[in-house]
Amino acid sequence: MVTQTERHLRADAARNVERILRTARAVFADAGPDVPLEEIARRAGVGIRTLYRHFPHKGDLVRAILDQSVAEDLAPAIERALVDDNPLHGLTTLIETAVAMVSREMNTLAAAKDAGSLTPDLSTAFFEALSLLARRAQQAGLLRADIVQDDLPRIMAMLVSTLWSMDLKTEGWRRYLALILDALSPAAASTLTPAAALVKSPRAGNWLL
């Protein structure tokens, strides 16, 4: 039987975790991927031991932040896109949401990459949805017919690569999203060379960074 005291302690722990995660997202965005955990604990108003109790390593913390961001931002966008009556609109808004998320979490993603906690499973559901929407859009004649599944992670990688060359506050990436979307239109289609197979390397499919 769970006592009232145990419930209180669990509630306190949950609040601490939430405070740490929200604070860490803001601190990484503000101070960069190399910010020390002591600074995050200080800004969150918790002791460093409390932070380490929940997140023993920096990689644990940054992965938890990314999981939270995916759950709050990307997962709902996937659900909305899959029930959109216009598959091209669903595809477009899902890509837009994903690039916006990466833009916001750029420093956290860099910290996760450095810590070895940036793994392909973070984007599995996203690419499954993207592939399904692309097929639906092709069947509806809204997306050029020669787009193949291996094109999708490369298109995402191209879009994300633009983030390194601009002030993220400008949302300048939207210009390149528009250019990519224009290129995906059947009306703009020209003959393509065959798609090269995705190389199975540590970076393969890692469009996040």
Secondary structure by P-SEA (a helix, b strand, c coil): cccaaaaaaaaaaaaaaaaaaaaaaaaaacccccccaaaaaaaacccaaaaaaacccaaaaaaaaaaaaaacccaaaaaaaaacccaaaaaaaaaaaaaaaaaaaaaaaaaaaaaccccccccaaaaaaaaaaaaaaaaaccccccccaaaaaaaaaaaaaaccccccccccaaaaaaaaaaaaccccccccccccccccccccccccc
